[in-house]
Amino acid sequence: MQSSSTPETFFTRRLTAKGSPLLIAGPCSAETEEQVLATAQGLKALGKIDLFRAGIWKPRTKPGGFEGMGSVALPWLQRVKAETGIPTTVEVANPRHVEEALAHGIDVLWIGARTTVNPFAIQELADALAGTGVPVMVKNPVNPDVALWAGALERLERAGITDLAAIHRGFSTFAPSRYRNAPTWILPIELKSRFPQLPLICDPSHIGGRRDLLLPIAQKALDLDYDGLMIETHPDPDHALSDAAQQVTPERLGEILNELRFRYRSSNNAEYLNKAEELRHKMDDADREIMEGLARRMALVGELAEYKKENDVKILQMDRWNEIFESRQAWARKLGVNEKFIAELYKLIHVESIRRQTEIMQRPE
Protein backbone atom coordinates (compact mmCIF):
# COMPACT_ATOMS: atom_id res chain seq x y z
CA MET A 1 0.00 0.00 0.00
CA GLN A 2 2.81 2.46 0.83
CA SER A 3 5.97 3.42 -1.05
CA SER A 4 9.42 2.54 0.24
CA SER A 5 9.99 6.21 1.14
CA THR A 6 6.98 6.30 3.50
CA PRO A 7 8.02 6.76 7.17
CA GLU A 8 7.44 3.61 9.19
CA THR A 9 4.55 3.96 11.62
CA PHE A 10 2.02 1.71 13.35
CA PHE A 11 -0.26 2.21 10.35
CA THR A 12 2.28 1.81 7.56
CA ARG A 13 3.78 -1.33 9.15
CA ARG A 14 0.37 -2.97 9.15
CA LEU A 15 -0.45 -1.77 5.65
CA THR A 16 2.83 -3.17 4.37
CA ALA A 17 2.39 -6.47 6.21
CA LYS A 18 -1.20 -6.93 4.99
CA GLY A 19 -0.85 -5.56 1.49
CA SER A 20 -4.49 -4.49 1.80
CA PRO A 21 -6.45 -1.74 3.59
CA LEU A 22 -6.64 -1.53 7.37
CA LEU A 23 -9.92 -2.62 8.95
CA ILE A 24 -11.15 -1.04 12.18
CA ALA A 25 -14.37 -2.25 13.80
CA GLY A 26 -16.23 -2.33 17.08
CA PRO A 27 -19.24 -0.77 18.78
CA CYS A 28 -20.12 2.90 18.68
CA SER A 29 -20.22 2.73 22.48
CA ALA A 30 -18.88 0.27 25.01
CA GLU A 31 -22.13 -0.51 26.86
CA THR A 32 -21.36 -3.60 28.94
CA GLU A 33 -18.40 -5.91 29.34
CA GLU A 34 -20.41 -8.75 27.81
CA GLN A 35 -21.36 -6.65 24.77
CA VAL A 36 -17.77 -5.53 24.19
CA LEU A 37 -16.33 -9.05 24.48
CA ALA A 38 -19.07 -10.59 22.33
CA THR A 39 -18.33 -8.05 19.60
CA ALA A 40 -14.60 -8.67 19.86
CA GLN A 41 -14.96 -12.43 19.63
CA GLY A 42 -17.21 -12.05 16.59
CA LEU A 43 -14.63 -9.80 14.93
CA LYS A 44 -11.78 -12.15 15.81
CA ALA A 45 -13.61 -14.92 13.97
CA LEU A 46 -13.43 -12.85 10.79
CA GLY A 47 -9.63 -12.91 10.96
CA LYS A 48 -9.38 -9.55 9.18
CA ILE A 49 -9.66 -6.83 11.83
CA ASP A 50 -6.61 -4.68 12.64
CA LEU A 51 -8.04 -2.49 15.41
CA PHE A 52 -10.94 -2.84 17.82
CA ARG A 53 -12.70 0.48 18.36
CA ALA A 54 -15.16 1.48 21.10
CA GLY A 55 -16.47 4.80 22.37
CA ILE A 56 -15.85 5.20 26.09
CA TRP A 57 -16.58 8.89 26.61
CA LYS A 58 -19.66 9.76 24.54
CA PRO A 59 -21.05 13.25 25.22
CA ARG A 60 -24.02 13.66 22.88
CA THR A 61 -25.38 16.71 21.11
CA LYS A 62 -28.10 16.98 23.76
CA PRO A 63 -27.66 15.88 27.41
CA GLY A 64 -29.85 13.19 28.89
CA GLY A 65 -29.06 10.28 26.61
CA PHE A 66 -26.47 7.55 27.00
CA GLU A 67 -23.09 9.28 27.21
CA GLY A 68 -20.77 6.32 27.53
CA MET A 69 -19.52 4.28 30.45
CA GLY A 70 -16.37 6.31 30.90
CA SER A 71 -13.24 4.96 32.56
CA VAL A 72 -15.02 1.88 33.92
CA ALA A 73 -15.00 0.47 30.38
CA LEU A 74 -11.25 0.69 29.85
CA PRO A 75 -10.52 -2.67 31.59
CA TRP A 76 -13.01 -4.26 29.17
CA LEU A 77 -10.76 -3.23 26.31
CA GLN A 78 -7.77 -4.68 28.14
CA ARG A 79 -9.64 -8.00 28.13
CA VAL A 80 -10.38 -7.61 24.41
CA LYS A 81 -6.69 -7.37 23.61
CA ALA A 82 -5.72 -10.15 26.03
CA GLU A 83 -8.35 -12.58 24.72
CA THR A 84 -8.33 -11.77 20.99
CA GLY A 85 -4.91 -10.24 20.33
CA ILE A 86 -6.56 -7.32 18.48
CA PRO A 87 -5.11 -3.90 19.39
CA THR A 88 -7.59 -1.36 20.74
CA THR A 89 -8.48 2.26 20.06
CA VAL A 90 -10.69 4.82 21.82
CA GLU A 91 -11.64 8.46 21.29
CA VAL A 92 -10.05 11.06 23.55
CA ALA A 93 -11.20 14.65 23.96
CA ASN A 94 -9.04 16.01 26.77
CA PRO A 95 -5.74 15.34 28.61
CA ARG A 96 -7.44 13.25 31.32
CA HIS A 97 -8.79 10.89 28.67
CA VAL A 98 -5.28 10.52 27.23
CA GLU A 99 -3.79 9.73 30.64
CA GLU A 100 -6.43 7.14 31.51
CA ALA A 101 -6.42 5.46 28.10
CA LEU A 102 -2.64 5.08 28.06
CA ALA A 103 -2.63 3.85 31.66
CA HIS A 104 -4.89 1.00 30.49
CA GLY A 105 -2.69 0.08 27.54
CA ILE A 106 -4.88 1.41 24.74
CA ASP A 107 -2.81 1.04 21.57
CA VAL A 108 -4.17 3.85 19.37
CA LEU A 109 -6.12 7.01 20.18
CA TRP A 110 -8.45 8.94 17.94
CA ILE A 111 -9.62 12.55 18.07
CA GLY A 112 -13.26 13.12 17.19
CA ALA A 113 -14.86 15.57 14.78
CA ARG A 114 -16.17 17.90 17.48
CA THR A 115 -12.70 18.17 18.98
CA THR A 116 -10.86 18.64 15.69
CA VAL A 117 -12.89 21.77 15.05
CA ASN A 118 -11.41 23.44 18.16
CA PRO A 119 -7.71 24.47 17.95
CA PHE A 120 -7.65 25.14 21.72
CA ALA A 121 -8.68 21.56 22.47
CA ILE A 122 -6.26 20.18 19.87
CA GLN A 123 -3.37 22.08 21.40
CA GLU A 124 -4.21 20.74 24.86
CA LEU A 125 -4.26 17.21 23.46
CA ALA A 126 -1.01 17.78 21.58
CA ASP A 127 0.66 18.90 24.81
CA ALA A 128 -0.71 15.85 26.66
CA LEU A 129 0.43 13.48 23.89
CA ALA A 130 3.94 14.92 23.56
CA GLY A 131 6.54 12.26 24.29
CA THR A 132 4.09 9.35 24.41
CA GLY A 133 4.78 8.04 20.90
CA VAL A 134 1.21 6.71 20.72
CA PRO A 135 -0.40 6.44 17.27
CA VAL A 136 -3.21 8.97 16.77
CA MET A 137 -6.04 9.12 14.24
CA VAL A 138 -7.68 12.48 13.56
CA LYS A 139 -11.26 12.69 12.30
CA ASN A 140 -12.25 15.54 10.01
CA PRO A 141 -13.94 18.53 11.70
CA VAL A 142 -17.72 18.58 11.60
CA ASN A 143 -17.71 21.58 9.26
CA PRO A 144 -16.16 21.28 5.78
CA ASP A 145 -12.85 23.01 6.45
CA VAL A 146 -9.65 21.30 5.27
CA ALA A 147 -7.53 23.97 7.00
CA LEU A 148 -8.88 22.95 10.43
CA TRP A 149 -8.22 19.27 9.70
CA ALA A 150 -4.71 19.99 8.44
CA GLY A 151 -4.09 22.35 11.36
CA ALA A 152 -4.94 19.64 13.88
CA LEU A 153 -2.48 17.25 12.24
CA GLU A 154 0.22 19.92 12.15
CA ARG A 155 -0.24 20.75 15.86
CA LEU A 156 0.24 17.07 16.70
CA GLU A 157 3.30 16.84 14.43
CA ARG A 158 4.86 19.86 16.16
CA ALA A 159 4.34 18.09 19.50
CA GLY A 160 6.37 15.16 18.15
CA ILE A 161 3.41 12.92 17.32
CA THR A 162 4.30 11.59 13.88
CA ASP A 163 2.48 8.24 13.98
CA LEU A 164 -0.67 9.74 12.47
CA ALA A 165 -3.64 8.82 10.30
CA ALA A 166 -6.71 10.77 9.17
CA ILE A 167 -10.30 9.54 9.38
CA HIS A 168 -12.91 10.82 6.93
CA ARG A 169 -16.31 10.67 8.65
CA GLY A 170 -18.20 13.20 6.53
CA PHE A 171 -19.29 16.79 7.11
CA SER A 172 -22.37 18.46 8.54
CA THR A 173 -24.49 20.31 6.01
CA PHE A 174 -27.81 22.14 5.95
CA ALA A 175 -28.52 20.87 2.44
CA PRO A 176 -30.85 17.85 2.09
CA SER A 177 -28.79 14.68 1.76
CA ARG A 178 -29.23 10.92 1.74
CA TYR A 179 -26.23 10.80 4.07
CA ARG A 180 -26.02 11.48 7.78
CA ASN A 181 -22.85 13.46 7.06
CA ALA A 182 -22.11 14.51 3.51
CA PRO A 183 -18.94 12.76 2.28
CA THR A 184 -17.76 15.75 0.17
CA TRP A 185 -15.02 13.51 -1.24
CA ILE A 186 -13.00 16.41 -2.65
CA LEU A 187 -11.99 17.53 0.87
CA PRO A 188 -10.21 14.34 2.00
CA ILE A 189 -8.59 14.20 -1.44
CA GLU A 190 -7.33 17.75 -0.84
CA LEU A 191 -5.99 16.70 2.58
CA LYS A 192 -4.20 13.74 0.97
CA SER A 193 -2.61 16.06 -1.57
CA ARG A 194 -1.19 18.11 1.33
CA PHE A 195 -0.03 15.04 3.28
CA PRO A 196 0.76 12.40 0.61
CA GLN A 197 2.19 9.84 3.06
CA LEU A 198 -0.66 10.19 5.59
CA PRO A 199 -2.86 7.07 5.80
CA LEU A 200 -6.48 7.99 5.05
CA ILE A 201 -9.27 5.93 6.59
CA CYS A 202 -12.96 6.14 5.71
CA ASP A 203 -15.73 5.89 8.32
CA PRO A 204 -18.79 4.76 6.28
CA SER A 205 -20.86 4.40 9.47
CA HIS A 206 -20.88 8.10 10.25
CA ILE A 207 -21.05 9.20 6.63
CA GLY A 208 -24.05 7.02 5.81
CA GLY A 209 -25.84 6.79 9.13
CA ARG A 210 -27.63 3.71 7.76
CA ARG A 211 -26.59 0.09 7.33
CA ASP A 212 -27.68 -0.07 3.70
CA LEU A 213 -25.23 2.70 2.76
CA LEU A 214 -22.13 1.10 4.30
CA LEU A 215 -21.20 -1.07 1.32
CA PRO A 216 -21.41 1.58 -1.44
CA ILE A 217 -19.59 4.18 0.67
CA ALA A 218 -16.85 1.70 1.61
CA GLN A 219 -16.47 0.64 -2.02
CA LYS A 220 -16.12 4.22 -3.21
CA ALA A 221 -13.50 4.89 -0.54
CA LEU A 222 -11.48 1.86 -1.65
CA ASP A 223 -11.81 2.91 -5.29
CA LEU A 224 -10.42 6.33 -4.26
CA ASP A 225 -7.36 4.56 -2.81
CA TYR A 226 -8.16 4.99 0.90
CA ASP A 227 -5.89 3.09 3.25
CA GLY A 228 -8.57 1.69 5.52
CA LEU A 229 -12.16 1.50 6.77
CA MET A 230 -13.71 2.05 10.20
CA ILE A 231 -17.12 0.38 10.54
CA GLU A 232 -19.21 0.28 13.70
CA THR A 233 -20.15 -3.22 14.81
CA HIS A 234 -22.49 -4.45 17.56
CA PRO A 235 -23.84 -7.92 18.47
CA ASP A 236 -27.42 -6.53 18.61
CA PRO A 237 -27.44 -3.31 16.56
CA ASP A 238 -31.16 -2.59 16.81
CA HIS A 239 -30.84 -2.29 20.58
CA ALA A 240 -27.56 -0.34 20.67
CA LEU A 241 -27.59 2.58 23.09
CA SER A 242 -26.11 4.95 20.50
CA ASP A 243 -26.23 5.19 16.69
CA ALA A 244 -28.22 1.97 16.33
CA ALA A 245 -29.18 2.55 12.69
CA GLN A 246 -25.60 2.60 11.41
CA GLN A 247 -24.18 -0.44 13.22
CA VAL A 248 -24.00 -4.01 11.91
CA THR A 249 -23.33 -7.38 13.47
CA PRO A 250 -19.87 -8.92 13.08
CA GLU A 251 -21.46 -11.48 10.74
CA ARG A 252 -22.89 -8.77 8.50
CA LEU A 253 -19.55 -6.96 8.55
CA GLY A 254 -17.96 -10.16 7.27
CA GLU A 255 -20.48 -10.25 4.42
CA ILE A 256 -19.76 -6.61 3.55
CA LEU A 257 -16.01 -7.26 3.50
CA ASN A 258 -16.53 -10.25 1.22
CA GLU A 259 -18.68 -8.17 -1.15
CA LEU A 260 -16.11 -5.38 -1.45
CA ARG A 261 -13.79 -5.35 -4.45
CA PHE A 262 -10.21 -4.56 -3.47
CA ARG A 263 -8.90 -3.23 -6.76
CA TYR A 264 -5.28 -2.70 -7.78
CA ARG A 265 -3.63 0.71 -7.99
CA SER A 266 -2.39 -0.16 -11.45
CA SER A 267 -1.70 -3.12 -13.70
CA ASN A 268 1.36 -4.64 -15.34
CA ASN A 269 -0.73 -5.74 -18.29
CA ALA A 270 0.95 -4.21 -21.36
CA GLU A 271 -2.33 -3.78 -23.23
CA TYR A 272 -3.84 -1.90 -20.28
CA LEU A 273 -0.77 0.33 -19.89
CA ASN A 274 -0.71 1.23 -23.60
CA LYS A 275 -4.43 1.95 -23.75
CA ALA A 276 -4.38 3.99 -20.54
CA GLU A 277 -1.48 6.07 -21.86
CA GLU A 278 -3.29 6.65 -25.16
CA LEU A 279 -6.46 7.79 -23.38
CA ARG A 280 -4.50 10.08 -21.05
CA HIS A 281 -2.90 11.81 -24.02
CA LYS A 282 -6.35 12.31 -25.53
CA MET A 283 -7.57 13.72 -22.21
CA ASP A 284 -4.62 16.13 -22.18
CA ASP A 285 -5.64 17.31 -25.66
CA ALA A 286 -9.25 17.70 -24.55
CA ASP A 287 -8.16 19.70 -21.50
CA ARG A 288 -6.07 21.98 -23.72
CA GLU A 289 -9.12 22.57 -25.90
CA ILE A 290 -11.18 23.38 -22.79
CA MET A 291 -8.54 25.91 -21.66
CA GLU A 292 -8.47 27.52 -25.10
CA GLY A 293 -12.27 27.70 -25.06
CA LEU A 294 -12.27 29.32 -21.61
CA ALA A 295 -9.64 31.80 -22.76
CA ARG A 296 -11.84 32.74 -25.74
CA ARG A 297 -14.86 33.11 -23.49
CA MET A 298 -13.06 35.35 -21.01
CA ALA A 299 -11.75 37.51 -23.88
CA LEU A 300 -15.37 37.97 -25.01
CA VAL A 301 -16.38 38.76 -21.40
CA GLY A 302 -13.71 41.46 -21.35
CA GLU A 303 -14.89 42.89 -24.67
CA LEU A 304 -18.50 42.95 -23.40
CA ALA A 305 -17.39 44.69 -20.20
CA GLU A 306 -15.75 47.45 -22.25
CA TYR A 307 -19.02 48.05 -24.12
CA LYS A 308 -20.98 48.06 -20.86
CA LYS A 309 -18.55 50.61 -19.42
CA GLU A 310 -18.85 52.86 -22.47
CA ASN A 311 -22.65 52.75 -22.27
CA ASP A 312 -23.01 52.89 -18.42
CA VAL A 313 -24.61 49.44 -18.26
CA LYS A 314 -24.51 47.42 -15.03
CA ILE A 315 -22.37 44.29 -14.77
CA LEU A 316 -24.97 41.82 -13.51
CA GLN A 317 -28.02 41.14 -15.67
CA MET A 318 -30.02 38.33 -14.11
CA ASP A 319 -32.16 37.56 -17.17
CA ARG A 320 -29.03 36.78 -19.17
CA TRP A 321 -27.50 34.76 -16.33
CA ASN A 322 -30.66 32.69 -15.92
CA GLU A 323 -30.70 32.06 -19.66
CA ILE A 324 -27.08 30.84 -19.57
CA PHE A 325 -27.63 28.70 -16.49
CA GLU A 326 -30.68 26.93 -17.95
CA SER A 327 -29.44 26.54 -21.52
CA ARG A 328 -26.06 25.08 -20.54
CA GLN A 329 -27.74 22.39 -18.46
CA ALA A 330 -30.00 21.60 -21.40
CA TRP A 331 -26.95 21.29 -23.66
CA ALA A 332 -25.34 19.00 -21.09
CA ARG A 333 -28.43 16.80 -20.99
CA LYS A 334 -28.35 16.35 -24.77
CA LEU A 335 -24.65 15.52 -24.71
CA GLY A 336 -24.94 13.04 -21.85
CA VAL A 337 -22.92 15.19 -19.42
CA ASN A 338 -23.90 15.39 -15.74
CA GLU A 339 -26.17 18.44 -15.37
CA LYS A 340 -25.23 19.12 -11.76
CA PHE A 341 -21.57 19.18 -12.70
CA ILE A 342 -22.24 21.67 -15.49
CA ALA A 343 -24.35 23.82 -13.14
CA GLU A 344 -21.46 23.99 -10.63
CA LEU A 345 -18.95 24.65 -13.42
CA TYR A 346 -20.97 27.58 -14.79
CA LYS A 347 -21.38 29.04 -11.32
CA LEU A 348 -17.57 29.23 -11.18
CA ILE A 349 -17.40 30.65 -14.71
CA HIS A 350 -19.98 33.26 -13.74
CA VAL A 351 -18.02 34.27 -10.63
CA GLU A 352 -14.88 34.71 -12.73
CA SER A 353 -16.85 36.66 -15.37
CA ILE A 354 -18.14 39.05 -12.69
CA ARG A 355 -14.61 39.46 -11.33
CA ARG A 356 -13.23 40.19 -14.79
CA GLN A 357 -15.98 42.71 -15.63
CA THR A 358 -15.58 44.42 -12.24
CA GLU A 359 -11.85 44.79 -12.87
CA ILE A 360 -12.52 46.48 -16.22
CA MET A 361 -15.32 48.67 -14.87
CA GLN A 362 -13.09 49.97 -12.07
CA ARG A 363 -10.13 50.63 -14.32
CA PRO A 364 -9.28 54.36 -14.40
CA GLU A 365 -10.28 56.20 -17.59
C-alpha positions as CSV (number, residue, x, y, z in Angstrom):
1,M,0.0,0.0,0.0
2,Q,2.8,2.5,0.8
3,S,6.0,3.4,-1.0
4,S,9.4,2.5,0.2
5,S,10.0,6.2,1.1
6,T,7.0,6.3,3.5
7,P,8.0,6.8,7.2
8,E,7.4,3.6,9.2
9,T,4.6,4.0,11.6
10,F,2.0,1.7,13.3
11,F,-0.3,2.2,10.3
12,T,2.3,1.8,7.6
13,R,3.8,-1.3,9.1
14,R,0.4,-3.0,9.2
15,L,-0.4,-1.8,5.7
16,T,2.8,-3.2,4.4
17,A,2.4,-6.5,6.2
18,K,-1.2,-6.9,5.0
19,G,-0.9,-5.6,1.5
20,S,-4.5,-4.5,1.8
21,P,-6.4,-1.7,3.6
22,L,-6.6,-1.5,7.4
23,L,-9.9,-2.6,8.9
24,I,-11.2,-1.0,12.2
25,A,-14.4,-2.2,13.8
26,G,-16.2,-2.3,17.1
27,P,-19.2,-0.8,18.8
28,C,-20.1,2.9,18.7
29,S,-20.2,2.7,22.5
30,A,-18.9,0.3,25.0
31,E,-22.1,-0.5,26.9
32,T,-21.4,-3.6,28.9
33,E,-18.4,-5.9,29.3
34,E,-20.4,-8.7,27.8
35,Q,-21.4,-6.7,24.8
36,V,-17.8,-5.5,24.2
37,L,-16.3,-9.0,24.5
38,A,-19.1,-10.6,22.3
39,T,-18.3,-8.0,19.6
40,A,-14.6,-8.7,19.9
41,Q,-15.0,-12.4,19.6
42,G,-17.2,-12.0,16.6
43,L,-14.6,-9.8,14.9
44,K,-11.8,-12.1,15.8
45,A,-13.6,-14.9,14.0
46,L,-13.4,-12.9,10.8
47,G,-9.6,-12.9,11.0
48,K,-9.4,-9.6,9.2
49,I,-9.7,-6.8,11.8
50,D,-6.6,-4.7,12.6
51,L,-8.0,-2.5,15.4
52,F,-10.9,-2.8,17.8
53,R,-12.7,0.5,18.4
54,A,-15.2,1.5,21.1
55,G,-16.5,4.8,22.4
56,I,-15.8,5.2,26.1
57,W,-16.6,8.9,26.6
58,K,-19.7,9.8,24.5
59,P,-21.0,13.2,25.2
60,R,-24.0,13.7,22.9
61,T,-25.4,16.7,21.1
62,K,-28.1,17.0,23.8
63,P,-27.7,15.9,27.4
64,G,-29.9,13.2,28.9
65,G,-29.1,10.3,26.6
66,F,-26.5,7.6,27.0
67,E,-23.1,9.3,27.2
68,G,-20.8,6.3,27.5
69,M,-19.5,4.3,30.4
70,G,-16.4,6.3,30.9
71,S,-13.2,5.0,32.6
72,V,-15.0,1.9,33.9
73,A,-15.0,0.5,30.4
74,L,-11.3,0.7,29.9
75,P,-10.5,-2.7,31.6
76,W,-13.0,-4.3,29.2
77,L,-10.8,-3.2,26.3
78,Q,-7.8,-4.7,28.1
79,R,-9.6,-8.0,28.1
80,V,-10.4,-7.6,24.4
81,K,-6.7,-7.4,23.6
82,A,-5.7,-10.1,26.0
83,E,-8.3,-12.6,24.7
84,T,-8.3,-11.8,21.0
85,G,-4.9,-10.2,20.3
86,I,-6.6,-7.3,18.5
87,P,-5.1,-3.9,19.4
88,T,-7.6,-1.4,20.7
89,T,-8.5,2.3,20.1
90,V,-10.7,4.8,21.8
91,E,-11.6,8.5,21.3
92,V,-10.0,11.1,23.6
93,A,-11.2,14.6,24.0
94,N,-9.0,16.0,26.8
95,P,-5.7,15.3,28.6
96,R,-7.4,13.3,31.3
97,H,-8.8,10.9,28.7
98,V,-5.3,10.5,27.2
99,E,-3.8,9.7,30.6
100,E,-6.4,7.1,31.5
101,A,-6.4,5.5,28.1
102,L,-2.6,5.1,28.1
103,A,-2.6,3.8,31.7
104,H,-4.9,1.0,30.5
105,G,-2.7,0.1,27.5
106,I,-4.9,1.4,24.7
107,D,-2.8,1.0,21.6
108,V,-4.2,3.8,19.4
109,L,-6.1,7.0,20.2
110,W,-8.5,8.9,17.9
111,I,-9.6,12.5,18.1
112,G,-13.3,13.1,17.2
113,A,-14.9,15.6,14.8
114,R,-16.2,17.9,17.5
115,T,-12.7,18.2,19.0
116,T,-10.9,18.6,15.7
117,V,-12.9,21.8,15.0
118,N,-11.4,23.4,18.2
119,P,-7.7,24.5,18.0
120,F,-7.6,25.1,21.7
121,A,-8.7,21.6,22.5
122,I,-6.3,20.2,19.9
123,Q,-3.4,22.1,21.4
124,E,-4.2,20.7,24.9
125,L,-4.3,17.2,23.5
126,A,-1.0,17.8,21.6
127,D,0.7,18.9,24.8
128,A,-0.7,15.9,26.7
129,L,0.4,13.5,23.9
130,A,3.9,14.9,23.6
131,G,6.5,12.3,24.3
132,T,4.1,9.3,24.4
133,G,4.8,8.0,20.9
134,V,1.2,6.7,20.7
135,P,-0.4,6.4,17.3
136,V,-3.2,9.0,16.8
137,M,-6.0,9.1,14.2
138,V,-7.7,12.5,13.6
139,K,-11.3,12.7,12.3
140,N,-12.3,15.5,10.0
141,P,-13.9,18.5,11.7
142,V,-17.7,18.6,11.6
143,N,-17.7,21.6,9.3
144,P,-16.2,21.3,5.8
145,D,-12.9,23.0,6.5
146,V,-9.7,21.3,5.3
147,A,-7.5,24.0,7.0
148,L,-8.9,22.9,10.4
149,W,-8.2,19.3,9.7
150,A,-4.7,20.0,8.4
151,G,-4.1,22.4,11.4
152,A,-4.9,19.6,13.9
153,L,-2.5,17.2,12.2
154,E,0.2,19.9,12.2
155,R,-0.2,20.7,15.9
156,L,0.2,17.1,16.7
157,E,3.3,16.8,14.4
158,R,4.9,19.9,16.2
159,A,4.3,18.1,19.5
160,G,6.4,15.2,18.2
161,I,3.4,12.9,17.3
162,T,4.3,11.6,13.9
163,D,2.5,8.2,14.0
164,L,-0.7,9.7,12.5
165,A,-3.6,8.8,10.3
166,A,-6.7,10.8,9.2
167,I,-10.3,9.5,9.4
168,H,-12.9,10.8,6.9
169,R,-16.3,10.7,8.7
170,G,-18.2,13.2,6.5
171,F,-19.3,16.8,7.1
172,S,-22.4,18.5,8.5
173,T,-24.5,20.3,6.0
174,F,-27.8,22.1,5.9
175,A,-28.5,20.9,2.4
176,P,-30.8,17.9,2.1
177,S,-28.8,14.7,1.8
178,R,-29.2,10.9,1.7
179,Y,-26.2,10.8,4.1
180,R,-26.0,11.5,7.8
181,N,-22.9,13.5,7.1
182,A,-22.1,14.5,3.5
183,P,-18.9,12.8,2.3
184,T,-17.8,15.8,0.2
185,W,-15.0,13.5,-1.2
186,I,-13.0,16.4,-2.7
187,L,-12.0,17.5,0.9
188,P,-10.2,14.3,2.0
189,I,-8.6,14.2,-1.4
190,E,-7.3,17.7,-0.8
191,L,-6.0,16.7,2.6
192,K,-4.2,13.7,1.0
193,S,-2.6,16.1,-1.6
194,R,-1.2,18.1,1.3
195,F,0.0,15.0,3.3
196,P,0.8,12.4,0.6
197,Q,2.2,9.8,3.1
198,L,-0.7,10.2,5.6
199,P,-2.9,7.1,5.8
200,L,-6.5,8.0,5.0
201,I,-9.3,5.9,6.6
202,C,-13.0,6.1,5.7
203,D,-15.7,5.9,8.3
204,P,-18.8,4.8,6.3
205,S,-20.9,4.4,9.5
206,H,-20.9,8.1,10.3
207,I,-21.0,9.2,6.6
208,G,-24.1,7.0,5.8
209,G,-25.8,6.8,9.1
210,R,-27.6,3.7,7.8
211,R,-26.6,0.1,7.3
212,D,-27.7,-0.1,3.7
213,L,-25.2,2.7,2.8
214,L,-22.1,1.1,4.3
215,L,-21.2,-1.1,1.3
216,P,-21.4,1.6,-1.4
217,I,-19.6,4.2,0.7
218,A,-16.9,1.7,1.6
219,Q,-16.5,0.6,-2.0
220,K,-16.1,4.2,-3.2
221,A,-13.5,4.9,-0.5
222,L,-11.5,1.9,-1.7
223,D,-11.8,2.9,-5.3
224,L,-10.4,6.3,-4.3
225,D,-7.4,4.6,-2.8
226,Y,-8.2,5.0,0.9
227,D,-5.9,3.1,3.3
228,G,-8.6,1.7,5.5
229,L,-12.2,1.5,6.8
230,M,-13.7,2.1,10.2
231,I,-17.1,0.4,10.5
232,E,-19.2,0.3,13.7
233,T,-20.1,-3.2,14.8
234,H,-22.5,-4.5,17.6
235,P,-23.8,-7.9,18.5
236,D,-27.4,-6.5,18.6
237,P,-27.4,-3.3,16.6
238,D,-31.2,-2.6,16.8
239,H,-30.8,-2.3,20.6
240,A,-27.6,-0.3,20.7
241,L,-27.6,2.6,23.1
242,S,-26.1,4.9,20.5
243,D,-26.2,5.2,16.7
244,A,-28.2,2.0,16.3
245,A,-29.2,2.6,12.7
246,Q,-25.6,2.6,11.4
247,Q,-24.2,-0.4,13.2
248,V,-24.0,-4.0,11.9
249,T,-23.3,-7.4,13.5
250,P,-19.9,-8.9,13.1
251,E,-21.5,-11.5,10.7
252,R,-22.9,-8.8,8.5
253,L,-19.6,-7.0,8.6
254,G,-18.0,-10.2,7.3
255,E,-20.5,-10.3,4.4
256,I,-19.8,-6.6,3.6
257,L,-16.0,-7.3,3.5
258,N,-16.5,-10.2,1.2
259,E,-18.7,-8.2,-1.2
260,L,-16.1,-5.4,-1.4
261,R,-13.8,-5.3,-4.5
262,F,-10.2,-4.6,-3.5
263,R,-8.9,-3.2,-6.8
264,Y,-5.3,-2.7,-7.8
265,R,-3.6,0.7,-8.0
266,S,-2.4,-0.2,-11.4
267,S,-1.7,-3.1,-13.7
268,N,1.4,-4.6,-15.3
269,N,-0.7,-5.7,-18.3
270,A,1.0,-4.2,-21.4
271,E,-2.3,-3.8,-23.2
272,Y,-3.8,-1.9,-20.3
273,L,-0.8,0.3,-19.9
274,N,-0.7,1.2,-23.6
275,K,-4.4,2.0,-23.8
276,A,-4.4,4.0,-20.5
277,E,-1.5,6.1,-21.9
278,E,-3.3,6.6,-25.2
279,L,-6.5,7.8,-23.4
280,R,-4.5,10.1,-21.0
281,H,-2.9,11.8,-24.0
282,K,-6.4,12.3,-25.5
283,M,-7.6,13.7,-22.2
284,D,-4.6,16.1,-22.2
285,D,-5.6,17.3,-25.7
286,A,-9.3,17.7,-24.6
287,D,-8.2,19.7,-21.5
288,R,-6.1,22.0,-23.7
289,E,-9.1,22.6,-25.9
290,I,-11.2,23.4,-22.8
291,M,-8.5,25.9,-21.7
292,E,-8.5,27.5,-25.1
293,G,-12.3,27.7,-25.1
294,L,-12.3,29.3,-21.6
295,A,-9.6,31.8,-22.8
296,R,-11.8,32.7,-25.7
297,R,-14.9,33.1,-23.5
298,M,-13.1,35.4,-21.0
299,A,-11.8,37.5,-23.9
300,L,-15.4,38.0,-25.0
301,V,-16.4,38.8,-21.4
302,G,-13.7,41.5,-21.4
303,E,-14.9,42.9,-24.7
304,L,-18.5,42.9,-23.4
305,A,-17.4,44.7,-20.2
306,E,-15.7,47.4,-22.2
307,Y,-19.0,48.0,-24.1
308,K,-21.0,48.1,-20.9
309,K,-18.6,50.6,-19.4
310,E,-18.8,52.9,-22.5
311,N,-22.7,52.8,-22.3
312,D,-23.0,52.9,-18.4
313,V,-24.6,49.4,-18.3
314,K,-24.5,47.4,-15.0
315,I,-22.4,44.3,-14.8
316,L,-25.0,41.8,-13.5
317,Q,-28.0,41.1,-15.7
318,M,-30.0,38.3,-14.1
319,D,-32.2,37.6,-17.2
320,R,-29.0,36.8,-19.2
321,W,-27.5,34.8,-16.3
322,N,-30.7,32.7,-15.9
323,E,-30.7,32.1,-19.7
324,I,-27.1,30.8,-19.6
325,F,-27.6,28.7,-16.5
326,E,-30.7,26.9,-18.0
327,S,-29.4,26.5,-21.5
328,R,-26.1,25.1,-20.5
329,Q,-27.7,22.4,-18.5
330,A,-30.0,21.6,-21.4
331,W,-27.0,21.3,-23.7
332,A,-25.3,19.0,-21.1
333,R,-28.4,16.8,-21.0
334,K,-28.4,16.3,-24.8
335,L,-24.7,15.5,-24.7
336,G,-24.9,13.0,-21.9
337,V,-22.9,15.2,-19.4
338,N,-23.9,15.4,-15.7
339,E,-26.2,18.4,-15.4
340,K,-25.2,19.1,-11.8
341,F,-21.6,19.2,-12.7
342,I,-22.2,21.7,-15.5
343,A,-24.3,23.8,-13.1
344,E,-21.5,24.0,-10.6
345,L,-19.0,24.7,-13.4
346,Y,-21.0,27.6,-14.8
347,K,-21.4,29.0,-11.3
348,L,-17.6,29.2,-11.2
349,I,-17.4,30.6,-14.7
350,H,-20.0,33.3,-13.7
351,V,-18.0,34.3,-10.6
352,E,-14.9,34.7,-12.7
353,S,-16.9,36.7,-15.4
354,I,-18.1,39.0,-12.7
355,R,-14.6,39.5,-11.3
356,R,-13.2,40.2,-14.8
357,Q,-16.0,42.7,-15.6
358,T,-15.6,44.4,-12.2
359,E,-11.9,44.8,-12.9
360,I,-12.5,46.5,-16.2
361,M,-15.3,48.7,-14.9
362,Q,-13.1,50.0,-12.1
363,R,-10.1,50.6,-14.3
364,P,-9.3,54.4,-14.4
365,E,-10.3,56.2,-17.6
